[in-house]
Amino acid sequence: MLNSGLKRELKARAHSLKPVVIIGQKGITPAVVASISEALDVHELIKIRLPVSEKVAQMARIAELASGLTAEVVGSIGRVLILYRPRPD
């Protein structure tokens, strides 16, 4: 679990980042999850663009994605999600 100071620092670092993964109409597929996991291994901190959907469905999608990747949700603004997972040693 991220503390508020680290979360604030990660949000500041993510501000200048572009989305690395864009989730399309088919939603979260195994290929998309593999792509996100690979991006997290390389970058630690990434942005993901989610498809247009209802707010409730989007929150469920974010929780599902983060738990499946053992990543932390740093923030979510509109359709952009910021995920963090420390690099494996």
CYANA upper distance limits for C-alpha pairs under 8 A (distance plus 0.5 A):
  1 MET  CA     72 GLU  CA      7.64
  2 LEU  CA      6 LEU  CA      6.77
  2 LEU  CA      7 LYS  CA      6.54
  2 LEU  CA     72 GLU  CA      7.91
  3 ASN  CA      7 LYS  CA      6.64
  4 SER  CA      8 ARG  CA      6.56
  5 GLY  CA      9 GLU  CA      6.79
  6 LEU  CA     10 LEU  CA      6.62
  7 LYS  CA     11 LYS  CA      6.66
  7 LYS  CA     74 VAL  CA      6.38
  8 ARG  CA     12 ALA  CA      6.81
  9 GLU  CA     13 ARG  CA      6.83
 10 LEU  CA     14 ALA  CA      6.57
 10 LEU  CA     45 LEU  CA      8.16
 10 LEU  CA     74 VAL  CA      7.48
 11 LYS  CA     15 HIS  CA      6.69
 11 LYS  CA     74 VAL  CA      7.12
 11 LYS  CA     75 GLY  CA      7.59
 11 LYS  CA     82 ILE  CA      8.35
 13 ARG  CA     17 LEU  CA      8.16
 14 ALA  CA     45 LEU  CA      7.53
 14 ALA  CA     46 ILE  CA      7.67
 14 ALA  CA     47 LYS  CA      7.87
 14 ALA  CA     82 ILE  CA      7.81
 17 LEU  CA     46 ILE  CA      7.88
 17 LEU  CA     47 LYS  CA      7.42
 18 LYS  CA     47 LYS  CA      6.98
 19 PRO  CA     46 ILE  CA      7.34
 19 PRO  CA     47 LYS  CA      4.87
 19 PRO  CA     48 ILE  CA      5.46
 19 PRO  CA     49 ARG  CA      6.51
 19 PRO  CA     80 VAL  CA      8.12
 20 VAL  CA     39 ALA  CA      7.92
 20 VAL  CA     46 ILE  CA      6.88
 20 VAL  CA     47 LYS  CA      6.34
 20 VAL  CA     48 ILE  CA      6.51
 21 VAL  CA     32 VAL  CA      8.43
 21 VAL  CA     35 SER  CA      7.99
 21 VAL  CA     36 ILE  CA      7.14
 21 VAL  CA     47 LYS  CA      7.58
 21 VAL  CA     48 ILE  CA      5.47
 21 VAL  CA     49 ARG  CA      6.94
 22 ILE  CA     48 ILE  CA      6.25
 22 ILE  CA     49 ARG  CA      5.18
 22 ILE  CA     50 LEU  CA      6.84
 22 ILE  CA     51 PRO  CA      8.41
 23 ILE  CA     27 GLY  CA      6.43
 23 ILE  CA     28 ILE  CA      7.24
 23 ILE  CA     32 VAL  CA      7.71
 23 ILE  CA     48 ILE  CA      7.89
 23 ILE  CA     49 ARG  CA      6.61
 23 ILE  CA     50 LEU  CA      5.75
 23 ILE  CA     51 PRO  CA      6.51
 24 GLY  CA     50 LEU  CA      7.90
 24 GLY  CA     51 PRO  CA      6.41
 25 GLN  CA     51 PRO  CA      7.11
 27 GLY  CA     51 PRO  CA      7.99
 28 ILE  CA     32 VAL  CA      6.40
 28 ILE  CA     33 VAL  CA      7.18
 28 ILE  CA     65 LEU  CA      8.39
 29 THR  CA     33 VAL  CA      6.83
 30 PRO  CA     34 ALA  CA      6.65
 31 ALA  CA     35 SER  CA      6.66
 32 VAL  CA     36 ILE  CA      6.67
 33 VAL  CA     37 SER  CA      6.58
 33 VAL  CA     65 LEU  CA      8.11
 33 VAL  CA     69 LEU  CA      8.16
 34 ALA  CA     38 GLU  CA      6.64
 35 SER  CA     39 ALA  CA      6.70
 36 ILE  CA     40 LEU  CA      6.64
 37 SER  CA     41 ASP  CA      6.75
 37 SER  CA     69 LEU  CA      7.01
 38 GLU  CA     42 VAL  CA      6.91
 39 ALA  CA     43 HIS  CA      6.38
 39 ALA  CA     44 GLU  CA      7.95
 39 ALA  CA     46 ILE  CA      7.75
 40 LEU  CA     44 GLU  CA      5.06
 40 LEU  CA     45 LEU  CA      6.84
 40 LEU  CA     46 ILE  CA      7.11
 40 LEU  CA     83 LEU  CA      8.49
 40 LEU  CA     84 TYR  CA      7.59
 40 LEU  CA     85 ARG  CA      6.68
 40 LEU  CA     86 PRO  CA      8.40
 40 LEU  CA     87 ARG  CA      7.90
 41 ASP  CA     85 ARG  CA      8.15
 41 ASP  CA     86 PRO  CA      8.24
 41 ASP  CA     87 ARG  CA      5.96
 41 ASP  CA     88 PRO  CA      7.60
 42 VAL  CA     87 ARG  CA      7.78
 43 HIS  CA     87 ARG  CA      8.32
 44 GLU  CA     84 TYR  CA      6.01
 44 GLU  CA     85 ARG  CA      5.66
 44 GLU  CA     86 PRO  CA      5.90
 44 GLU  CA     87 ARG  CA      6.32
 45 LEU  CA     82 ILE  CA      7.64
 45 LEU  CA     83 LEU  CA      6.30
 45 LEU  CA     84 TYR  CA      5.05
 45 LEU  CA     85 ARG  CA      7.22
 46 ILE  CA     82 ILE  CA      6.25
 46 ILE  CA     83 LEU  CA      6.03
 46 ILE  CA     84 TYR  CA      7.17
 47 LYS  CA     80 VAL  CA      6.99
 47 LYS  CA     81 LEU  CA      6.03
 47 LYS  CA     82 ILE  CA      5.06
 47 LYS  CA     83 LEU  CA      6.94
 48 ILE  CA     80 VAL  CA      6.10
 48 ILE  CA     81 LEU  CA      5.56
 48 ILE  CA     82 ILE  CA      6.93
 48 ILE  CA     83 LEU  CA      8.31
 49 ARG  CA     79 ARG  CA      6.18
 49 ARG  CA     80 VAL  CA      5.13
 49 ARG  CA     81 LEU  CA      6.87
 50 LEU  CA     58 GLN  CA      8.40
 50 LEU  CA     79 ARG  CA      5.55
 50 LEU  CA     80 VAL  CA      6.64
 50 LEU  CA     81 LEU  CA      7.79
 51 PRO  CA     79 ARG  CA      7.35
 52 VAL  CA     79 ARG  CA      7.56
 53 SER  CA     57 ALA  CA      7.11
 53 SER  CA     58 GLN  CA      6.75
 54 GLU  CA     58 GLN  CA      6.60
 55 LYS  CA     59 MET  CA      6.73
 56 VAL  CA     60 ALA  CA      6.87
 57 ALA  CA     61 ARG  CA      6.65
 58 GLN  CA     62 ILE  CA      6.69
 59 MET  CA     63 ALA  CA      6.77
 60 ALA  CA     64 GLU  CA      6.62
 61 ARG  CA     65 LEU  CA      6.57
 62 ILE  CA     66 ALA  CA      6.62
 62 ILE  CA     73 VAL  CA      8.50
 62 ILE  CA     81 LEU  CA      8.21
 63 ALA  CA     67 SER  CA      6.62
 64 GLU  CA     68 GLY  CA      6.58
 65 LEU  CA     69 LEU  CA      6.78
 66 ALA  CA     70 THR  CA      6.40
 66 ALA  CA     71 ALA  CA      5.53
 66 ALA  CA     72 GLU  CA      6.68
 66 ALA  CA     73 VAL  CA      7.05
 66 ALA  CA     83 LEU  CA      7.99
 67 SER  CA     71 ALA  CA      7.01
 70 THR  CA     85 ARG  CA      7.76
 71 ALA  CA     83 LEU  CA      6.83
 71 ALA  CA     84 TYR  CA      6.11
 71 ALA  CA     85 ARG  CA      5.27
 72 GLU  CA     83 LEU  CA      6.19
 72 GLU  CA     84 TYR  CA      5.69
 72 GLU  CA     85 ARG  CA      6.80
 73 VAL  CA     81 LEU  CA      7.98
 73 VAL  CA     82 ILE  CA      6.56
 73 VAL  CA     83 LEU  CA      5.31
 73 VAL  CA     84 TYR  CA      6.99
 74 VAL  CA     81 LEU  CA      8.40
 74 VAL  CA     82 ILE  CA      5.86
 74 VAL  CA     83 LEU  CA      6.11
 74 VAL  CA     84 TYR  CA      7.02
 75 GLY  CA     81 LEU  CA      6.62
 75 GLY  CA     82 ILE  CA      5.73
 75 GLY  CA     83 LEU  CA      7.91
 76 SER  CA     80 VAL  CA      6.19
 76 SER  CA     81 LEU  CA      4.95
 76 SER  CA     82 ILE  CA      6.58
 77 ILE  CA     81 LEU  CA      7.11
